[in-house]
Amino acid sequence: MSETGGTQAAIAPVAPSADLATLARGGRLNFLGFVMRLIARLPFLFIAGQIYGASALGRFAYAVIIVELAAQLASLGLKRGLAQQLAKNDRPHANIVADALMTALVGSTIGMLILGSFPQAMFPNSEIHGLEWLLPVTVLAISWTDISLAALAYHNNVGATVRARSVVEPWTISIIAFVWSYWSLRDGLIIAYVISMIAALIASLVPLIRQFGIPHGWRPDLPGSWRTARRNMPLAAADAVEWGSRRIDIAVLGLFLSPQFVGVYYVAQQVASLPAKLKTSFEPVLGPVIARNLAAGDKAAVGRQVRQVGFWILAAQAGIALALALPGHAVMALVGADFTIGTGTLAFLLAAEVVAATAVVSEAALIYVARHRNMIISLMMLALEAALSAMFIIAMREVDWPVAWQATGPAAALCVALAFASIAKSRLLGRTIGQRVSGWRWALILAIAAGLAVGIPVRLYLTPLAQLLIGIPLILGVFGYVIWTRGFGPEDRELFKMRKADIDDLAASAEADKDIA
């Protein structure tokens, strides 16, 4: 890949140690954001399960699937493609960002008009009541938030992502859902979702304007926006497939089973998505680092970065998956007794997130070096997941297995499909850049075995409350000790070196929160 312009600072080669420090620092801050998001997400799941119930949660989950799909398509691949445009363009960055927002505005407007005209796509089995007609507005809110945070991440401003995604959005949806429950249990979850997305948009636009300023000499360029949309079609497809791989299971489940099981599955998916956020902890900084090194022609550095981040994510997700899956019955019972039938689903979904790590990290580079072939693999994975989901449910139904067992079919299909994608994408990237890219290390086997040795007795002999308060920290502690002593080297430990700059960044984020409030 050749250099095509842009500021020298944006595309100058970065020393490997500097790249590692950038990735580690971004991962640390976003991991703190993950912890904050976890703390904020639990009240929402409790409120949704205990107050609204599984059926209302299932209705909410299906509607959000459709809206988020529209938002993914409306962003036209700019969530990940923006870093490359900023690195390879000599125009003012404020104008490039404005073009991206304009492109997303056009796509979002089309999506909002379609959903507004055909609301049955969001609510196929029920009527719209109250303020639920506002739901399509979130298409623009989501796409602009994603693009704004991607632009800020290019300048290593990950504090904005922590603030918007881990503080403003989850706490807003929890508070509004609780307050609205006194007014209406039918549309409270959806209204809370709309308000939380708008709040996250505001929390991302404020730092965007502070970072880039108001664009000067910029005019809307519709032909240019169309060219950008065409160029980013492979990225848009990859984004939609990545999103779809985590949603098609609910869509298929909704075709075969009642809203109650959709609601239970949604809760299990939300719990499993918490460790999944560890992957996205690195996405805002991994993309720009890879783009800079590819612009400089340093494919060896790209291979190192993919291997390093891949191992970090694999290790973290495997540990958290064990800690949540082994006491899974107690975890699901936190939301409500009716949700414990989703324990098996939770185990499959947590395993799927571990399997997906290699595919996600490989795709961070493939979108720059083999975007069309990456898109083909992604589409094959999505088709495989959809087909297997339906096949597993039908097969279990034919042999009269319990409905709760049938509900695990889409989660099992997700595991198989993501395993295919991880193998295919890592091999494709390795061949394309001529480097080893797998983050696998044999120490993971030792750590998993140690976690199981501790976790199985925890599940068998401790009370549900003790499993949560004692078992989860114990499993994490044993797993982490083995990984630290047998798997981590000096470069890996860079991830845990909190520096003054990190603390300053978090303090700045907290101060900005006050300004926004």
Sequence and secondary structure as in RCSB ss.txt:
>XXXX:A:sequence
MSETGGTQAAIAPVAPSADLATLARGGRLNFLGFVMRLIARLPFLFIAGQIYGASALGRFAYAVIIVELAAQLAS
LGLKRGLAQQLAKNDRPHANIVADALMTALVGSTIGMLILGSFPQAMFPNSEIHGLEWLLPVTVLAISWTDISLA
ALAYHNNVGATVRARSVVEPWTISIIAFVWSYWSLRDGLIIAYVISMIAALIASLVPLIRQFGIPHGWRPDLPGS
WRTARRNMPLAAADAVEWGSRRIDIAVLGLFLSPQFVGVYYVAQQVASLPAKLKTSFEPVLGPVIARNLAAGDKA
AVGRQVRQVGFWILAAQAGIALALALPGHAVMALVGADFTIGTGTLAFLLAAEVVAATAVVSEAALIYVARHRNM
IISLMMLALEAALSAMFIIAMREVDWPVAWQATGPAAALCVALAFASIAKSRLLGRTIGQRVSGWRWALILAIAA
GLAVGIPVRLYLTPLAQLLIGIPLILGVFGYVIWTRGFGPEDRELFKMRKADIDDLAASAEADKDIA
>XXXX:A:secstr
     S HHHHS   HHHHHHHHHHHHHHHHHHHHHHHHHHHHHHHHIIIII HHHHHHHHHHHHHHHHHHHHHT
TTHHHHHHHHHHT  S HHHHHHHHHHHHHHHHHHHHHHHHH GGGT TTS   GGGGGGGGHHHHHHHHHHHHH
HHHHTT  HHHHHIIIIIHHHHHHHHHHHHTTT TTTHHHHHHHHHHHHHHHHHHHHHHHHH S SS    HHHH
HHHHHHTHHHHHHHHHHHHHTTHHHHHHHHHS HHHHHHHHHHHHHHHHHHHHHHHHHHHHHHHHHHHHHTT HH
HHHHHHHHHHHHHHHHHHHHHHHHHTTHHHHHHTT GGGGGGHHHHHHHHHHHHHHHHHHHHHHHHHHH HHHHH
HHHHHHHHHHHHHHHHHHHHHHHTT  HHHHTTHHHHHHHHHHHHHHHHHHHHHHHHHTS      THHHHHHHH
HHHHHHHHHHHS HHHIIIIIHHHHHHHHHHHIIIII  TTGGGGG   HHHHHHHHHHHHHHHHH 
